[in-house]
Amino acid sequence: MLTALAALSALSLWLWTPDLPRAPLEQRYLAAESDMIEVGVWRLHVRDSGTPPAHPRAPPVLMLHGFGSSLHTWDAWAEELAPRHRVIRVDLPGSGLSPPDPTDNYSDTRTLELLITLLDQLGVERISVIGHSMGGRIAWTLAARYPARMHKLVLVAPDGFASPPFDYGQAVDVPAVLALMRYVLPRSVLKMNLKAAYAKPEALSEERLSRYHDLIRAPGARDAMLARLRQTVLVPPQPLLRQIQAPTLLLWGELDGVIPITNAGDYLQAIPHSRLARLADVGHVPQEEAAQSTLLLLQEFLQQE
């Protein structure tokens, strides 16, 4: 019995995955100290780059990452868009380098309040928004609720239609095994879960995996992720989607193993001015897996009058 307990204790210590201190995370992933800003009651990691004075007719662009991700997912796109656009990227509270929400509120309503506060503080009245997965749901909700502030909308494999374990009108019951990630999240386990998002295994490089693993262990990040899951209450999307006035581009990998491309038809039917670009041999994160080929589609759409 004592031998078994000792083995179990050793296994627990081996699997135990504590939070990482902020200082080394910021040293590794913060481009400039000025990127950490106070926005209302929030402290946020925001990268605001680009050269808008050189191209006054090109509207600014806001990029919203997906669940468990960070603004770094947009690195390749942001670099190429910056010469012609003002590119604003933000880590949502409890994601990337942004500390958790001070009130522990991660509802979509709260997130919209945060984004409008951020845009007001940055002096941005009208903007194009790019959202991926969960960030796609937030992007199309923003476009529906604030149509006067929206120029164009790009949805990258967006979330929003109910599928197990999510249903409309009720919070999801987070499985106990998932809640364990707060304490146990070895790199190998995270890699196994992330692999489903990529059609090409080599797209999940060791460097990319390290970034995900590091930032998901930022202080309070896993608690925030679980809280966001528990507070996600989906509403039937169609009434909101029909209110979207902005021209909308859907980018979707045909090999998406997280949110299938078959969902695209629901968006095309509901959003008045929308079109779909199907991405062959691409999974759930085209901005990482097929950055250059998708960038051409993105630039063409943003530059159209």
N, C-alpha and C positions, 0 to 999 in steps of 0.2 A: 504493500500500500504506500509506504513512504517513498519507495522508488518511483511509483507511478505519479505521486504528487510532485516529486522533484522534477520529473520529466515534463509534466504539465506546466509547472512554474517556469521551467527553462524555455518551453515553447512559447508561453505567453510573453516572456521578456524578449524573445527573438522577434515575435510578430508585432510587439508594441510599437506604435508609430506616433511619437509625440509631435506637437506643434513645433515649428521652427521659429527662432527669434526673428523679429522684424529687421534688425540691422543688416544681417547678411543677405536677406531677401531683397532689401532695398538696394544694397550695394550691387547685387547681381542683375536686378530687373528694373530698377528705376533709372530712367535716362537722365533726369535732372530733378533736383530737389524741388524746383518750382512746379513740378507736375503734381505734387501733393497739395491740394487746395481745399479751402473751406467753402462749402456750398450750402447755404442755409444751416441746418443742424448736422449736415453730413461732412465728413472728411473723405475726399475722393482722390483717386489716382486718375488724372486726366492728361492726355497728350493732345495738344492743340498745335497743329503744324500746318505748313503750306504757305503759299504766296498769293493770297487773294488780291492784293493791290495790282498785280500784274494781269489778272484776268477778272475784272470786276463783274462780268456777266456770268461767271461760273459760280453757282451757289455753294455755300458750305455744305459739308457732308458729315453726318453723325453716324458712327458705327457702334452697334450694340452686339456684344458677344453672347454666346449661348451658356447653358447651365454648366457649371464647373470649369468654365473657360475664363479668359481674360482678354484685355485689349490687344495682347500680343498675337492673338490669332489673326489679326488684320495686318501684320507687319508688311507683308509683300504688297498688298493692295494699297496700303497707306503711302508707302514710299513712292509708288508710281503715280498716285493721284495727287500728291502734294504739289507738284509744279503747276497744276491748273486749278486746284481747289484748296479751300481751307478744310483740313481734315481733323475732326474732333473725335477722339476715342476715349471711352470711359470704362473703368472697372466698376461694375455695379457693387453696391455695398456687400461686403463679405466675400467678394470675388477678387482674384488677382491681389493687388496691393491696397485695395480699398478696405478699411476696417468695417466690421459689421455695423448694421443700422443701429443707432443709439437707442431706438425704441423696440428693436427686435421685430420690426414690421417689414415683411418682404412681399406684401401683396402687390398686384399689378397697379392698383390705384396709387399706392405709395410710390412706386417706381415712376409712374407718369408725373407725379408731383415733383419728384427729384429732377427729372429730365427737363421739365419746363423751368424750374428754378435755375438749373445749370445754363440753359439757353438764354434766359433773361440776363443772368450774371455775365455771360460772355457777349451780350449785345447782339445775339442772333435772332432775327425775327422770323425768317423763312429758311427752310433747310431741306435737303434731301437726306433720307434716313435709310441706312442699310442694317438689316437685322438678321442674325443667324439663329435658327432653332428657337430656343426660348426668347432670345433677343428679337427674333422675327415676330413672335406673338406680341411682344411689347411694342415693336415698330408699327405693326398694322393697327394695334389699338390706339397708339399715339396719332396715327394718320386719320383714324375714324373720329377720335374725340377732338382733335385740333386741326381740322382740314385747312384753315386759313394759314397755318404755319408750315404746311407741307408743300414742298416743291415736287420731289419725286420719291418713289418708294421702291426699295430693292429688298426682296424677301428671299433669303437663302435657306432652303429646306425648313420653312417656318413651322413652329408648333402652334397648336390652338384648337384643332379638332380632337374630340374625345377618342381615346384608345386606352386599353388596359395599361396601367391600373387607374387611369383618370376617367372620370365621368363628369357630366355637367352638373353644376350646382352643389357639389360636395367636395370636401377636402379629401386628399388621398390618404390612405392608411399606410404609413411607411413601414415596410417589413423590418422586423427586428434585425435580420441579417444585414440589411443595408445600414441601419443605425449603428451597427458595430464599426463602421468605417471611421467613426469618431475616434476610436481607440486603436483600430487595427487596419492599416492600409499599406501593406508592403508594396514596393515598386512593381513586383511581378503581378500582383493582383490588379493594380491600376492598369498596367499594360494590357492584361487580358480583357479588361472592360473597354479600354479605348480602341482596341483593334477592330471592334465592330463598326467604328465610325469611318474607317479607311478602306477603300477598295484595293489599294496597293499597300501591302504590309510595309514596304520600305518608306512610305510616306510618314509613318510614325517613327521618326528618327530617335536616336538615343538622346540627342539634345532636346528635341521637342518633348519627349517623355519626361525628361528631367525637369523641364519647366512646369509641366502640368503637375508633377509630383511635388515639386517644391511649393508652388503657389497654393495648392489645395491644403497644404500644411501650414499656411500663414495663420497667425493667431486668430482664433475664432472662426476661421473659414469653414470648417466642416460643420460646426454648430449652425452657421448661417445657411449652408446648403440644405441641411436637414429641415431647418425652419422654413426655408423658401418652399421646399417640397410640401411640407405639411400645410402651408398657407395658400398653396396654389388651388384656386377654385375656378375651373373653366366655366365660361358661359357659352351658349350656342353662338358660334362666330358669325353666321350669315347676316343678322341684322346690322352688326357693326361693319362687316366687310362691305356691305352695299353702300355705306356712307362714305367710303373712301373716294375722294375726287382726284387724287394724284395719279399720274401715270405710274403703272406698277410693273416691275420686271421680276419674275420668279426664276431663280436659278436653282436647279435641282439635279443631283447626281442620280443617274439611272440605277446605280448599284448602292443606293443609300440603304443601309441596314438598320438605321435608327428610326427615321420617319420616311416611309416609302413614297416614291414619286407618284403613286396612284392618288395620293392626297392632293396633288396639284390640280386635278380636275375640279375639286370643290372650290378652290380659290379662284380659278379662272371663271367659274360660273357665277361666283358671288361678287367679285371685284370688277366694277364697270370697265375700267381702262387698263386691262392687264394682259400680259403675254408671258409665255413660258419658254425658257431656254433649257432644253434637255441636255445633260452633260454625260456623254458616253464614258464608260469605264471610270466613273468618279463616285465616291461615297458621300458621306454626310457632311464633310468639311471641305468643300471645293476651294475655299480661300487659302487653305493650306496645301491640299493635295494637287490642285490644278490651278495654281495662282496665276500663271501667265496666260493660259488659254482663256480662263474666265475673265481676266482683266480686260481683254479686248471687248468682250460683250458688255462689261460694266461701263467702260469708258464711252463706248458708242451710245449707250442708253443715256448716260448722264449728260452728254454733249448735244443730244438732240434738242431742237427747239420745241 
